Amino acid sequence: MDRQMPRQPRLDLAGVPQHVVQRGNDRQPCFFQDIDHVRYLDELREICMRERCAVHAYVLMTNHVHLLMTPSGQGQVARVMQSLGRRYVRYVNDRYRRTGTLWEGRYKACLVDSESYLLRCYRYIELNPLRARMVADPADYRWSSFACNALGVVDPLIRPHSSYLSLGGNVDERCSVYRALVEETMTPDELASIRLHLQRQHAYGTERFRAAIEAQLSRRAGPAKIGRPKKAALS
């Protein structure tokens, strides 16, 4: 009988941002009314405060969620997602008199290089409703961090990353620069790259970033290199 290989733990390092996605089981809805979004965000904020995990961007879609967060220690993102998942499922099952699972297995997450790749994830996450043709302007979608990051609306869940803070010396400057960034067209290659790294849970960033992750965790953080190994130089 074939034995399945054990699943490797996710790439996880203190202080390194993670792009997280969790989908509804069989792509079914996980939010049904406005109060459900409110409950999810309230639970997320409380749990992240307890686990010392900073949320930088988010979007709650009908059947999945995207989160961008930085843990202050290893294992914190996993604890946030496990606790949040259990609490929210219990709430939904009680409210709608249903039973069974709500989420599609384990969440997916990838480490993100904060130097240049992090802000790409910010805008990728907040533009989800636009790509899904749910709104004509991301500002019209209530259940994302766009209003906070692009318009300066206070959101008690959001803790800006230093990469975002570097966009300007005050809220107005940062929002203006960030809005201009969001308005730049995301190329098909850029979209595909973000999705692929997230699906495969590979480190998303430069080769140097990936090499640093691999050195710290002593494991691959991306696809194996293609080609024959180089021959040893003759002495």
C-alpha positions as CSV (number, residue, x, y, z in Angstrom):
1,M,0.0,0.0,0.0
2,D,1.3,3.4,-0.9
3,R,2.1,5.7,1.9
4,Q,1.6,9.4,1.6
5,M,4.5,11.6,2.4
6,P,4.0,13.7,5.5
7,R,3.2,17.4,4.8
8,Q,6.0,19.8,5.4
9,P,5.3,22.6,7.9
10,R,4.7,25.9,6.3
11,L,7.5,28.4,5.8
12,D,7.3,30.5,8.9
13,L,9.7,33.1,10.4
14,A,9.2,35.8,13.1
15,G,9.0,39.3,11.6
16,V,8.5,38.1,8.0
17,P,5.2,39.0,6.4
18,Q,2.9,36.2,5.2
19,H,0.2,36.4,2.5
20,V,-2.6,34.1,3.7
21,V,-5.7,32.8,1.8
22,Q,-8.4,30.6,3.2
23,R,-11.3,29.4,1.0
24,G,-14.8,28.2,1.7
25,N,-15.3,24.4,1.4
26,D,-15.9,23.4,-2.2
27,R,-15.7,27.2,-3.0
28,Q,-19.0,27.7,-1.3
29,P,-19.9,31.0,0.5
30,C,-18.5,31.6,4.0
31,F,-20.2,35.1,4.4
32,F,-23.9,35.4,4.1
33,Q,-24.9,38.8,5.6
34,D,-23.0,42.0,6.6
35,I,-23.0,40.9,10.3
36,D,-20.9,37.9,9.3
37,H,-18.1,40.1,7.9
38,V,-18.3,42.3,11.1
39,R,-18.0,39.2,13.3
40,Y,-15.1,37.8,11.4
41,L,-13.1,41.0,11.6
42,D,-13.9,41.5,15.3
43,E,-12.7,38.0,16.0
44,L,-9.6,38.5,13.8
45,R,-8.6,41.7,15.6
46,E,-9.0,40.1,19.1
47,I,-7.0,37.0,18.2
48,C,-4.3,38.9,16.5
49,M,-3.9,41.2,19.5
50,R,-3.5,38.1,21.7
51,E,-1.1,36.4,19.4
52,R,0.9,39.6,18.6
53,C,0.3,39.3,14.9
54,A,0.0,42.5,12.9
55,V,-2.5,42.7,10.0
56,H,-1.5,45.1,7.2
57,A,-4.2,44.4,4.5
58,Y,-7.2,42.2,4.1
59,V,-10.2,41.4,1.9
60,L,-13.3,39.3,2.7
61,M,-14.7,37.9,-0.5
62,T,-17.9,35.9,-0.7
63,N,-16.2,32.5,-0.5
64,H,-12.6,33.3,0.6
65,V,-10.4,35.7,2.5
66,H,-7.0,37.2,1.9
67,L,-4.9,38.4,4.8
68,L,-1.4,40.1,4.9
69,M,0.1,39.8,8.3
70,T,3.4,39.8,10.1
71,P,3.9,37.6,13.2
72,S,6.2,38.6,16.0
73,G,7.1,34.9,16.5
74,Q,7.0,31.6,14.8
75,G,3.7,29.7,14.9
76,Q,1.6,32.8,15.5
77,V,-0.1,32.9,12.1
78,A,-1.1,29.2,12.4
79,R,-2.5,29.9,15.9
80,V,-4.5,32.9,14.6
81,M,-6.0,31.0,11.7
82,Q,-6.8,27.9,13.8
83,S,-8.5,29.9,16.5
84,L,-10.3,32.2,14.1
85,G,-11.5,29.3,12.0
86,R,-12.9,27.4,14.9
87,R,-14.6,30.5,16.4
88,Y,-16.1,31.6,13.1
89,V,-17.4,28.2,12.1
90,R,-19.1,27.8,15.4
91,Y,-20.7,31.3,15.0
92,V,-21.9,30.5,11.4
93,N,-23.2,27.0,12.4
94,D,-25.1,28.5,15.4
95,R,-26.5,31.4,13.5
96,Y,-27.6,29.5,10.4
97,R,-28.5,26.2,12.0
98,R,-26.0,24.3,9.9
99,T,-23.4,21.6,10.7
100,G,-20.1,20.5,9.3
101,T,-17.1,22.3,8.0
102,L,-17.0,25.7,6.4
103,W,-13.4,26.0,5.2
104,E,-11.6,24.1,2.5
105,G,-8.9,22.2,4.4
106,R,-5.8,24.1,5.5
107,Y,-5.2,27.7,4.7
108,K,-2.3,28.5,2.3
109,A,0.4,31.1,3.1
110,C,3.6,32.3,1.6
111,L,6.4,34.5,3.0
112,V,6.7,37.9,1.3
113,D,9.8,40.0,0.8
114,S,9.1,43.3,2.5
115,E,11.6,45.3,0.4
116,S,9.6,45.5,-2.8
117,Y,7.2,42.7,-3.0
118,L,5.0,43.5,0.0
119,L,3.2,46.4,-1.5
120,R,2.4,44.3,-4.5
121,C,0.5,42.0,-2.2
122,Y,-1.2,44.9,-0.5
123,R,-2.7,46.0,-3.8
124,Y,-3.3,42.5,-5.1
125,I,-5.4,41.8,-2.0
126,E,-7.4,45.1,-2.1
127,L,-8.1,44.9,-5.8
128,N,-9.8,41.5,-5.5
129,P,-13.3,42.9,-5.6
130,L,-12.5,44.9,-8.7
131,R,-11.1,41.9,-10.5
132,A,-14.2,40.0,-9.5
133,R,-16.3,42.8,-11.0
134,M,-18.1,43.2,-7.7
135,V,-17.4,47.0,-7.8
136,A,-16.1,49.6,-10.2
137,D,-13.9,51.2,-7.6
138,P,-12.1,49.4,-4.7
139,A,-13.3,52.2,-2.4
140,D,-16.9,51.0,-2.9
141,Y,-16.2,47.6,-1.3
142,R,-16.7,47.7,2.4
143,W,-14.9,44.6,3.5
144,S,-11.3,45.3,2.7
145,S,-8.5,47.5,4.1
146,F,-8.5,49.8,1.0
147,A,-10.3,52.6,2.8
148,C,-7.7,52.6,5.5
149,N,-4.6,52.2,3.3
150,A,-5.7,54.4,0.4
151,L,-8.1,56.9,2.0
152,G,-6.9,57.2,5.6
153,V,-10.1,55.9,7.2
154,V,-9.3,54.6,10.6
155,D,-9.4,50.8,10.8
156,P,-8.7,49.3,14.3
157,L,-7.5,46.1,12.7
158,I,-4.8,47.5,10.6
159,R,-1.2,48.0,11.7
160,P,0.8,49.5,8.8
161,H,4.0,47.8,7.8
162,S,7.2,49.8,7.7
163,S,7.2,49.5,3.9
164,Y,3.9,51.2,3.7
165,L,4.9,53.9,6.3
166,S,7.9,54.7,4.1
167,L,5.6,55.9,1.4
168,G,5.3,59.3,3.1
169,G,5.8,61.4,6.2
170,N,2.1,61.6,7.1
171,V,-1.2,59.9,6.5
172,D,-2.2,62.1,3.5
173,E,1.2,61.6,1.7
174,R,1.1,57.9,2.3
175,C,-2.5,57.5,1.0
176,S,-1.7,59.6,-2.1
177,V,1.3,57.5,-3.0
178,Y,-0.4,54.3,-2.3
179,R,-3.5,55.3,-4.4
180,A,-1.1,56.0,-7.3
181,L,0.5,52.6,-6.8
182,V,-2.9,50.8,-6.8
183,E,-3.9,52.6,-10.0
184,E,-0.9,51.2,-11.8
185,T,-1.9,48.2,-13.9
186,M,-1.0,44.8,-12.6
187,T,0.4,42.8,-15.4
188,P,-0.8,39.2,-16.1
189,D,2.7,38.0,-15.2
190,E,2.6,39.8,-11.9
191,L,-0.9,38.4,-11.0
192,A,0.2,34.9,-12.1
193,S,3.4,35.1,-10.0
194,I,1.5,36.1,-6.8
195,R,-1.0,33.3,-7.3
196,L,1.6,30.7,-8.1
197,H,3.7,31.5,-5.1
198,L,0.7,31.4,-2.8
199,Q,-0.7,28.2,-4.3
200,R,2.7,26.4,-3.9
201,Q,3.4,28.3,-0.6
202,H,6.9,29.4,-1.9
203,A,8.7,32.5,-0.6
204,Y,7.7,35.5,-2.8
205,G,10.5,37.8,-3.4
206,T,14.0,38.1,-4.8
207,E,16.5,35.3,-5.1
208,R,18.4,36.8,-2.3
209,F,15.3,36.8,-0.1
210,R,14.6,33.2,-0.9
211,A,18.2,32.2,-0.2
212,A,18.1,33.9,3.2
213,I,14.8,32.1,4.1
214,E,16.4,28.7,3.0
215,A,19.5,29.4,5.1
216,Q,17.4,30.1,8.2
217,L,15.0,27.2,7.8
218,S,17.4,24.7,6.2
219,R,14.9,23.8,3.6
220,R,13.8,24.8,0.1
221,A,11.6,27.9,-0.1
222,G,10.9,27.6,-3.8
223,P,11.0,25.2,-6.7
224,A,14.0,23.0,-7.2
225,K,16.5,24.4,-9.7
226,I,16.2,22.7,-13.2
227,G,19.3,21.3,-14.8
228,R,22.2,19.1,-13.9
229,P,24.4,19.9,-11.0
230,K,27.6,21.7,-11.8
231,K,30.7,19.6,-12.0
232,A,33.3,20.2,-9.3
233,A,36.2,22.3,-10.4
234,L,39.5,20.4,-10.9
235,S,42.1,21.2,-8.3
